[in-house]
Amino acid sequence: MNSLNSIFRPITQTVGEWPLQQIIIISLIAVLGFLVAKLISAIAGKQVEKKMDSTSGLIARKVSFYLLLLLVFAVILRELEVSIGALVAAGGFLGLAIGFAAQTSVSNIISGIFLISERPFNVGDVIKIEGNVGIVLSIDLLSTKLRNFENLFWRVPNEKVLKSDITTITKYDIRRLDIVTSISYDDDIRKARDVLLECADNNHLVLGDPEPIVLVTKMGDSGIELTLRCWFYKTDYLALLTELTQEAKIALEDAGCTIPFPHRTVYVRNEQDWEKAGKLEK
């Protein structure tokens, strides 16, 4: 206890006992140190982002900022005549106590380090976690922050992210789109396949390599199920989905194909039929 008192005695002095010059110096160190840390970390982040990617730039910016803040804090402690060596020794016991009290936070930090090193996704990627889809805004030590397509902010603890199955939708530049439709059993399958392939060939958003194909995937209760499969650049997803679905429907109708839908036939008996049925049962 005496050692702790000797460490923090300069800080526990009242402000009135501090020289005005010392107060001004400490205030300047704190303000200028914070501003310089922000400036240098922003420059470091931009340089790393130019050479690598946005995720690495974000990590470099945050790491350099907190390291510089730690340096500013050490300078302030020295100005307050606090023994940094003794403070570190005392902080070891304090850190141990905090570690037991904040196991969830420590677990999130460790998970964040694994996410940063493994990098299953980057800032700006669209990912799916447990059925939820969002755009990655930042990868921090405690949590991963996202924005979903309803423009809602979404914060996920890193421990949960690390334990979940993650699908990075925008990992690769080229993606596949499946347009599923069906035709009547009375329609010509070969004609319907040609119509769908022509729709894909005429759409400027569909890539020629790999080539579009049409699969006969199912003989359903109401009709034959066809799947138009094509490839596109990931940035064209919504436009291609809307255009190709509309074009496929119009083209099939123009070709005389019937797009079936589930239906049910109901037979209604009159009273005489019910009487006859009752007599037969007897």
N, C-alpha and C positions, 0 to 999 in steps of 0.2 A: 504493500500500500504506500509506503514511503517513497518507493521508486516511482510509482505512478504520479504521486504528488509532485515530485521533482520534475517529471516530464511536462506536466500540464500546468505548472505554476505560472509560467509567463502568460498562458492563455487565460487563466482564471483571474488575472488582474482586471480590475475595472478599466473601462475605456478612459476614465478621467486620469488614471495613473500613467497611461501611455503618452509619450510625447506626440505632439501634433504632427511632427515631421514623419514619425513612424507610421501613423495612421494613414497619412497621404501616400507614403511609399507602398504600403501594403495594398491600399485601394488601387493604385496605379498598376501594381504587379498583377492583381487579380483581373482588372478590366482589360489591360493590354495583353496579358497572357491569354485570356479567353479569345480575344479578337484575332491574335496571331495564330492561335491553335486552329481556329475556324478557317483562316485564310490558307495556312500551310496544308491542312488536311484536304481542303477543296482542291488545291493545286495538285497534291499527290494523287487524289482520286481521279482527276481528269487525265493525268499522265498515264496512270495504270490502265484506265479505261481505253485510252487510245491504243495502247500496245496489246491489251488482252480483251476484256469484255466489260459490260456494265456491272456484272456481279463482282468481279475482282476489284473494279474501281470503287464500288460501295464498301467493300470490306477494307480496302486500303484507307479510305477516307475515315472510317470509324475508328480503326485501330490507331492511326496516326493522331487523330483528335484526342482520344483518351490517353494516349501516351504523353502527349504534350500537356494535357491538363494535369497529369500526375507530376510532371516536371515543374509546372507552375505551383502546384500544391507544396512540393518539396522546397521550392524557393521561399514561399510564404512561411513555412515552418522554420526555416533557417533564420528568416528575418525576425520571427517571434522568439528566437533563441531556444527552440525546442530540439531536444536531442533525438535526431532521426534514428540512430542506432537503437536507443532504448525504446523508441516508439515502435520500431519494427519488431523488437522482441516481445513487447506487450501486445502488439497486434497479432502475433502468432496465436496466442491463447484466445484472443477475441475472435479471430477468424475461425478457429476450431469450434467455438461455441456457436457462431453464426451458421457454420456449415451443418451442424446437427439440427438447428432450428429451421433451416431453409433447404431441406433436401429436395423439394420439388423444383426450386429455382436452380439448384446445382445440377439436377438431372436435365433440365431444359438447356442449361448452358453447355453441358457435355454433348447433348443431342445437337445443339446448334453448331458446335465445332465439327461434329461428324458430317452434318449437312453441308457446311461450308467446304470441307475437304473433299467429300464425295461428289458434291454438286450434281444431284439428280435433275435439277432444274436451275434456271438462271432468272434474274430479274427481267420481267417482261414476258416470260413464258406463260402460256395458259396450261393449267394443270387441273387434274381431277383427284380429289381426296375424299374417299368414302362417298362417292356419288355427287359431291359438290364441286362445281367448276368455277375457277376464278383466275384472274391475272395476278402474277406475283409482283408485289410492290417493293418488298424488301425482305432480306433474310438476316435477322438479328440474332443475337446470342440467346435470347429468351423465347422468341416467337418468330413465326413467319407471317407476314402481313400480305393480304390479298384484297382484290376488289372483284366482286362477282359481276355478272352481266346485268344485274338489276341496279348497278352502281351503289352497292352496299359494301361497307368496309368489313373485312373478315380477318380476324386474328386467330391463328392456330398455334398453340404451344408446340415448341420444337419436339418435345418428347412424343406428342401425339403424331406429328408429321413423320418422325422417324419410324414409328411402329406401324404406320398405315401403308396400304398399297397405294402407290402414287402412279398416275398416268400423266406423262408430260405430252400434252396434245400437240404442242408446237415444237417438239424436239427436232423434227426433220422438216426440211423445206417442202417436200412432196408428200401429199396424203392421198388416201383413197376414199371415194364416195360411192355408196351403194344406193341406187334408186330402185325400190321394190314396188312392183305393180303386178297385176294379174289380168288374164284374158279369159273369155268364156271357152268351154270345152268345144264349142262349135267353130271357133276361130282357127285360122291357120297360124301355127306356132312359128313357122319359118318366116312368114310375112311380118309377124309382130317383132321378131328378132331383128329383121332387116330395118324396120322402122325405127326401133330404139337405137340401133347402131348408127343410123343416119343422123339422128338427133345429136348423138355424142360427137360425131365427126364434124357437124356443122357448128358446134358451139366453140367459140374461140378460147374459152377458159379450160377446156379439156385438153390434156396433153396427149400427144401422139405416141409417146413412148413412156411407159408401157401402153399398149393399144387397148382401147375399150373393148369389153366383151359383154355378152348377154348370156346368163346362165338360166337354165330351167331348174328351179330349185325345189318346187313342190307341186304336187297334185292335190289341191285343197278341196274342201267340200263344195265350194262355189265356183272354182275355176282353176286355171293353171297359173302358178306364181312364177314370174320372171324377175330377174335381178340384173339391172344395168350397172355394170361396174366400170369405173373410170378413175383416172388419176388427175391431180390438179395441184397448183401451188397453194400452200396453206393460207395465204392471205385472201384467196378467192372463195373460201368455203361458203359463206352465206349467199353470195351472188350466184354461185354455180348451183347450189341446192335449190334456190328459188327458180332460176331460169330453166334448169334441166327438168325439174319436176313438172313445170307448166308445159314445156315443149313436148315432153313425152306424152302427157295426157291428150293434148290437142292432136298430135301426130297419130296416136292410136285411134282416136275417134274419127279422124279424116280417112284413115285406112279401112274403116268399117269394123274395127275390133271393138268388142264390148267389154267394158271393165265391170266385172260382176261385183256384187255385194251380197253379204249373207241375207238370206230370206227364209221364211217359214210358211208352209202351206197349212191352213187350218180348214178342216172339214166340219161342217155344221149339220147335224141331223135335226129333222123336224119331229114333232110329237109322234106321228105314225111310225117313223123309223125306230124311235125309242120303244114303242109298244111291241113292234115286231121283234126287236132285239131281246126284250124281256121274255116274250113267249118262247123264243128259241132257247134261252138259258134255262127255262123251266123244263 
